[in-house]
Amino acid sequence: MSAGLLAAALSYALWGLFPLYFHQVAQVPALEIVVHRSVWSMVFVLGLLTVLRRWAWVAEVVKRPRTLAVFGASALLLSTNWLIYVWAVNNARVMEASLGYFINPLVNVALGMLFLHEKLRPAQRWALAVAGAGVAWLTWSAGVPPWIALALAFSFGVYGLLRKTAPLGALEGLALETALLAPLALPALIWLSAHGGALVGASPSTWAWLLFAGPLTAVPLLLFAHGARRVTMATLGLLQYLAPTIQFALAVWVFHEPLRPERLVGFVLIWIALALYSAESLWRMRQQASSGAAAG
């Protein structure tokens, strides 16, 4: 296995295992976990930038209000995504959270069509239609839309859209996002510490788990950035299903969340849509590779 493929696979595997971490801090309110995650992520990435001496980009960024505005928006989307995800895990909704990340690739296709004027190929249109049918079935069978899954899929989809057009890499972008969140996160952490937050009278293990949120957030992003530059988009497209697959397996076999037959139907429809989307993407990549080889 190549170093790039290993790095990308590890990043998705770590994201898939996140519910195990959040169960270790389940006694901490979701909003407080997000505050800790923001602060300690900032400390970790700023320390890493210092070690690597990668500060030259800051002088350019502060001169660009539009870049700051884009990263301010992406920071709010990322923290919103974190909050919804942590709340879902701590309220035994891991299965619905995994559904959100199964839907996310198809949301990316729709956002690309709407905002980047990308043309949808027939197979992609069918994939979106089948996924829409799956969401409609889940809504009808439950009586309410799968709000957690949809909120996770769209918040991370729009976040990805903003980051796709932003000029900074993964480490610098995360540093800027957490720095922009700091005026909210740092006062919140201080206030919580003074008014009975999770760290007041907490055990050493709780302290350690909350501090661990920093590297746990940054390391998968850095692994992903390393791997994404070294493997094909088709490979990344397939690997991105590793995280929600692991989450789904944890929900069923570790956390024992109920999987009713009617709910399984909705998941199967979305899995069919993903299979159609992935197969078409692989076929097109191979066609382009063959055309390029023939032209060479």
C-alpha positions as CSV (number, residue, x, y, z in Angstrom):
1,M,0.0,0.0,0.0
2,S,1.4,3.4,-1.0
3,A,2.0,6.1,1.7
4,G,-0.6,8.3,0.2
5,L,-3.3,5.6,0.2
6,L,-2.4,4.7,3.7
7,A,-2.7,8.3,4.9
8,A,-6.0,8.8,3.3
9,A,-7.4,5.5,4.6
10,L,-6.2,6.3,8.1
11,S,-7.9,9.7,8.0
12,Y,-11.3,8.3,7.2
13,A,-10.8,5.4,9.6
14,L,-10.1,7.9,12.4
15,W,-13.2,9.9,11.5
16,G,-15.2,6.7,11.6
17,L,-14.0,5.9,15.1
18,F,-14.9,9.3,16.5
19,P,-18.0,8.0,18.2
20,L,-15.8,5.9,20.5
21,Y,-14.0,9.1,21.6
22,F,-17.2,11.1,22.2
23,H,-18.6,8.3,24.3
24,Q,-15.6,8.7,26.6
25,V,-16.8,12.3,27.3
26,A,-20.5,11.6,27.1
27,Q,-21.0,13.3,30.6
28,V,-19.9,16.6,29.1
29,P,-22.5,18.7,27.3
30,A,-22.1,18.8,23.5
31,L,-21.6,22.6,23.3
32,E,-18.9,22.4,25.9
33,I,-17.1,19.6,24.0
34,V,-17.2,21.8,20.9
35,V,-15.7,24.7,22.9
36,H,-12.9,22.5,24.1
37,R,-12.4,21.0,20.6
38,S,-12.0,24.5,19.2
39,V,-9.6,25.8,21.8
40,W,-7.3,22.7,22.0
41,S,-7.3,22.3,18.2
42,M,-6.1,25.9,17.9
43,V,-3.4,25.3,20.5
44,F,-2.3,22.1,18.7
45,V,-2.2,23.6,15.1
46,L,-0.5,26.9,16.2
47,G,2.1,24.8,18.0
48,L,2.6,22.7,14.9
49,L,2.9,25.8,12.7
50,T,5.5,27.1,15.1
51,V,7.6,23.9,14.9
52,L,7.3,23.9,11.1
53,R,7.9,27.6,10.8
54,R,5.0,28.1,8.5
55,W,3.8,31.6,9.4
56,A,4.5,33.4,6.1
57,W,0.9,33.1,4.9
58,V,-0.5,35.1,7.8
59,A,0.7,38.5,6.5
60,E,-1.0,37.9,3.2
61,V,-4.3,36.6,4.7
62,V,-4.8,39.6,7.0
63,K,-4.7,41.9,4.0
64,R,-7.6,40.0,2.3
65,P,-11.0,40.7,4.0
66,R,-12.7,38.4,1.6
67,T,-10.5,35.4,2.6
68,L,-11.1,36.2,6.3
69,A,-14.9,36.3,5.6
70,V,-14.9,33.0,3.8
71,F,-12.9,31.3,6.6
72,G,-15.2,32.9,9.2
73,A,-18.2,31.3,7.4
74,S,-16.4,28.0,7.1
75,A,-15.4,28.1,10.8
76,L,-19.1,28.6,11.8
77,L,-20.2,25.8,9.5
78,L,-17.5,23.5,10.9
79,S,-18.4,24.2,14.6
80,T,-22.1,23.7,13.7
81,N,-21.2,20.4,12.2
82,W,-19.2,19.4,15.2
83,L,-22.0,20.4,17.6
84,I,-24.7,18.4,15.7
85,Y,-22.4,15.4,15.5
86,V,-21.4,15.4,19.1
87,W,-25.0,15.8,20.2
88,A,-26.0,12.9,18.0
89,V,-23.4,10.6,19.3
90,N,-24.1,11.5,23.0
91,N,-27.8,11.0,22.4
92,A,-27.6,7.5,20.8
93,R,-28.1,8.7,17.3
94,V,-24.8,7.4,15.7
95,M,-26.7,5.6,13.0
96,E,-28.4,8.8,11.8
97,A,-25.1,10.6,12.0
98,S,-23.6,7.9,9.8
99,L,-26.5,8.4,7.3
100,G,-25.5,12.1,7.1
101,Y,-22.0,11.2,5.9
102,F,-23.4,8.6,3.4
103,I,-25.5,11.4,1.9
104,N,-22.7,13.9,2.0
105,P,-21.0,12.9,-1.3
106,L,-24.3,13.3,-3.2
107,V,-24.9,16.7,-1.5
108,N,-21.4,17.6,-2.9
109,V,-22.6,16.7,-6.4
110,A,-25.7,18.8,-6.0
111,L,-23.8,21.8,-4.7
112,G,-21.3,21.5,-7.5
113,M,-24.2,21.7,-10.0
114,L,-25.8,24.7,-8.3
115,F,-22.8,26.8,-7.4
116,L,-19.9,25.7,-9.6
117,H,-22.1,25.1,-12.7
118,E,-20.9,21.5,-13.0
119,K,-22.8,19.4,-15.4
120,L,-24.5,16.3,-14.0
121,R,-24.1,13.1,-16.0
122,P,-27.1,10.8,-16.3
123,A,-25.8,8.3,-13.7
124,Q,-25.3,11.1,-11.2
125,R,-28.9,12.3,-11.8
126,W,-30.1,8.8,-11.1
127,A,-28.0,8.6,-8.0
128,L,-29.4,11.8,-6.7
129,A,-32.9,10.7,-7.5
130,V,-32.5,7.3,-5.7
131,A,-30.9,9.0,-2.7
132,G,-33.8,11.5,-2.6
133,A,-36.2,8.5,-2.6
134,G,-34.2,7.1,0.3
135,V,-34.5,10.3,2.3
136,A,-38.2,10.6,1.4
137,W,-38.8,7.0,2.6
138,L,-37.0,7.7,5.9
139,T,-39.1,10.8,6.3
140,W,-42.4,9.0,5.6
141,S,-41.6,5.9,7.8
142,A,-40.4,8.0,10.8
143,G,-43.0,10.8,10.3
144,V,-40.3,13.5,10.4
145,P,-37.3,14.1,8.1
146,P,-33.9,12.7,9.3
147,W,-32.9,16.2,10.4
148,I,-29.6,15.1,12.0
149,A,-28.4,13.4,8.9
150,L,-29.5,16.2,6.6
151,A,-28.0,18.9,8.8
152,L,-24.6,17.0,8.9
153,A,-24.6,16.4,5.2
154,F,-25.4,20.0,4.2
155,S,-23.3,21.7,6.8
156,F,-20.2,19.7,5.8
157,G,-21.1,19.9,2.1
158,V,-21.2,23.7,2.2
159,Y,-18.1,23.7,4.4
160,G,-16.3,21.7,1.7
161,L,-17.6,24.0,-1.0
162,L,-16.1,27.0,0.8
163,R,-12.8,25.2,1.4
164,K,-12.6,24.1,-2.2
165,T,-12.4,27.7,-3.4
166,A,-10.2,28.9,-0.4
167,P,-6.5,29.6,-0.9
168,L,-5.1,27.9,2.2
169,G,-4.1,24.3,2.8
170,A,-5.5,22.0,5.5
171,L,-3.2,23.0,8.4
172,E,-3.2,26.8,7.7
173,G,-7.0,26.7,7.0
174,L,-7.7,24.9,10.3
175,A,-5.4,27.3,12.1
176,L,-7.3,30.3,10.7
177,E,-10.7,28.8,11.4
178,T,-9.9,28.0,15.0
179,A,-8.3,31.4,15.5
180,L,-11.4,33.1,14.2
181,L,-13.5,31.0,16.6
182,A,-11.2,31.9,19.5
183,P,-13.0,35.2,20.4
184,L,-16.1,33.0,21.1
185,A,-14.5,29.8,22.3
186,L,-11.9,31.2,24.7
187,P,-14.3,33.4,26.7
188,A,-16.8,30.5,26.7
189,L,-14.1,28.2,28.1
190,I,-13.1,30.7,30.8
191,W,-16.8,31.3,31.7
192,L,-17.5,27.6,31.9
193,S,-14.4,27.0,34.1
194,A,-15.6,29.7,36.5
195,H,-19.3,28.5,36.6
196,G,-19.2,24.7,37.1
197,G,-18.1,23.5,33.6
198,A,-16.9,19.9,33.0
199,L,-13.3,20.7,34.1
200,V,-14.3,21.9,37.5
201,G,-13.6,19.0,39.8
202,A,-13.1,16.7,36.8
203,S,-11.0,13.6,37.0
204,P,-7.6,13.5,35.4
205,S,-9.0,11.2,32.7
206,T,-11.7,13.7,31.8
207,W,-9.1,16.4,31.5
208,A,-6.9,14.2,29.4
209,W,-9.8,13.2,27.0
210,L,-10.9,16.9,26.5
211,L,-7.3,18.0,25.9
212,F,-6.9,15.1,23.4
213,A,-9.6,16.8,21.3
214,G,-7.0,19.0,19.8
215,P,-4.7,16.5,18.1
216,L,-7.7,14.2,17.5
217,T,-9.2,16.9,15.3
218,A,-6.1,18.0,13.5
219,V,-4.3,14.7,12.8
220,P,-7.0,13.2,10.5
221,L,-7.1,16.5,8.5
222,L,-3.4,16.5,8.1
223,L,-3.4,12.8,7.0
224,F,-6.1,13.6,4.6
225,A,-4.3,16.5,3.1
226,H,-1.2,14.3,2.7
227,G,-3.1,11.5,1.1
228,A,-5.3,13.6,-1.2
229,R,-2.3,14.9,-3.1
230,R,-1.1,11.4,-3.8
231,V,-4.1,9.3,-4.8
232,T,-6.7,9.7,-7.5
233,M,-10.1,11.4,-7.0
234,A,-11.8,8.1,-7.7
235,T,-9.8,6.4,-4.9
236,L,-10.7,9.3,-2.5
237,G,-14.4,9.0,-3.6
238,L,-14.4,5.3,-2.6
239,L,-12.4,5.9,0.6
240,Q,-14.8,8.6,1.9
241,Y,-17.4,5.9,2.6
242,L,-15.1,4.2,5.1
243,A,-16.0,6.7,7.8
244,P,-19.8,6.4,7.8
245,T,-19.5,2.6,7.3
246,I,-17.4,2.3,10.5
247,Q,-19.9,4.6,12.3
248,F,-22.8,2.5,11.1
249,A,-21.1,-0.7,12.3
250,L,-20.4,0.9,15.7
251,A,-24.0,2.0,16.0
252,V,-25.3,-1.5,15.4
253,W,-22.7,-3.7,17.0
254,V,-21.1,-1.6,19.7
255,F,-23.8,0.9,20.8
256,H,-26.7,-1.5,19.9
257,E,-28.9,1.2,18.4
258,P,-32.1,-0.4,16.9
259,L,-32.2,-0.9,13.2
260,R,-35.8,-1.3,12.2
261,P,-36.6,-3.0,8.8
262,E,-38.4,0.1,7.5
263,R,-35.3,2.2,8.4
264,L,-33.0,-0.3,6.7
265,V,-35.0,0.2,3.5
266,G,-34.0,3.9,3.4
267,F,-30.3,3.1,4.1
268,V,-30.3,0.5,1.3
269,L,-31.7,3.0,-1.2
270,I,-29.0,5.5,-0.3
271,W,-26.3,2.7,-0.5
272,I,-27.6,1.9,-4.0
273,A,-27.3,5.6,-5.0
274,L,-23.7,5.6,-3.7
275,A,-22.9,2.4,-5.5
276,L,-24.3,3.9,-8.8
277,Y,-22.4,7.1,-8.2
278,S,-19.1,5.4,-7.4
279,A,-19.3,2.9,-10.2
280,E,-19.9,5.7,-12.8
281,S,-17.0,7.7,-11.3
282,L,-14.6,4.8,-11.5
283,W,-15.7,4.0,-15.1
284,R,-15.2,7.6,-16.2
285,M,-11.8,7.8,-14.6
286,R,-10.7,4.6,-16.3
287,Q,-12.0,5.9,-19.6
288,Q,-10.1,9.1,-19.2
289,A,-6.9,7.2,-18.3
290,S,-7.3,5.0,-21.3
291,S,-7.8,8.0,-23.6
292,G,-4.8,9.7,-22.1
293,A,-2.7,6.6,-22.6
294,A,-3.8,6.3,-26.2
295,A,-3.1,9.9,-26.9
296,G,0.4,9.5,-25.4
